[in-house]
Amino acid sequence: ASAAINRYVQLGNALNATALDAIGTRYICLLNTTELEAIHPPSLKLVSLDPSACSQETKNLLYHKAKEAFSDQHHLPAYYELILPYLGGAPAADLKALSKDDVNMNISTFVSLRRDSLM
């Protein structure tokens, strides 16, 4: 799977919604930095991914992609639900901004946050 994804990206293809849907949560953690950077941010609006089992670096990169994808909705109450699967990569400043929006975070999400961001 990793070799097929790598070849797909090397051929100049973007990781759009169709590609991400095919990759899915099962293989999202296999993506390297170059492949993660090839993700077209608006595509994250059309797929459901759970990067919770991925490396911290992958979570960080996916969080920034998701933040960009949902940036037009950051002022809406639904923003928290949209960005929720990617919060494991959120920096401290973004968590602080979310706290001002009175989000109701469950304990499993809280324990998955970056330790350095919480401190």
N, C-alpha and C positions, 0 to 999 in steps of 0.2 A: 504494500500500500504506500509506504514512504517513497519508494523508488518511482512509482507511477505518479504520485503527486509532484515529486521533484521534477520529473520529466515534463509534466504538464506546464509547470511554472517556467521551466527553462525554455520552453517553446514560445514564451511570451504571453501566455494565457493568464488572465486575472482570475483570482479566486472569487468568483461572483456567487450569487445565491444558489445557482444550480450546482456549481462545484462544491460549495460548502455543504449543501444538502446531501450530496453524494458522500462527502468526507464524513460528515456527521460527528457527533460527540465521540464515537468510537475511535476515530483516527485524528481528531483535532490536535491532540497532544503530541502527535508524531511530527507536526510541522516545525521546520527550523525557522530561524529569524527571517531569512529571505522570503520564505513561503508565507509567513505570517504578515510580512510587510506587503505582500502581493494581494492581500485581502482588500476588496473594494468595500469600504466602510458601510455604505448604504445596504449592502447585501445582508448585513447582520440584522436588519429590520425584517427580513424575509425568512430567516432560518431560526431554529431553536438549538442552541449549543449549550453545553455544560462543561466549562473548562476547569471545574473544581479539582479534577485529578491530575491536571497538568502541572508542569514546573512553574515556579514563581515567575520566571522570565516570560513564559508563554502567557500566563495570566496577566502580567503587566502589559504586554503588547496587545492582547485582546481587549483589555479594559480601555486602552487609548483608542482603539478602533471603534469600540462600542460607544464610547463617549462622543466621538466624532459623528457616528451614525445617528445617535439620538440627540445631538446638540440642539436641534430645532424644537425639541420637546422638553428641554431641561426645566422650564418654568411650569410644566403641567404636573398634576398630582401623579399621573401614570408613569412619570419618568423613573421613579424608584423601581417600579416593577419591571420596566424595560432593561434597566442597567443592572439589576439584581444578580443575574448569573455571572456577571463580569467583575463584581465588587472585590473579589479576591486579589485583584491587581490595582486597586484604587490607591492613589497617594493620600497622605494625611490631609492636604488642603481640600481635596474633593470630599473626603469623609466629613470634614468639618462643615463644608457647605451643605451636605445632605442633612447633617444634624440640625441645622437651622430650619429645615423644612419639616421638622417633626415626623420623620419617617419612623415606622414601627418595625424594627429589625428583629427577626427571630434569633435565637441563640445559635443555631447552626450556621447562619450567615455571619454572625458576629465572630465566632471562633475561626472562620475561614479567612478573615481579613488579614492583611499583611501586618505582622507584629510591629515593624518599624513605623507603619502608618498610625497604628493605635497609640504608640508611645508618644 
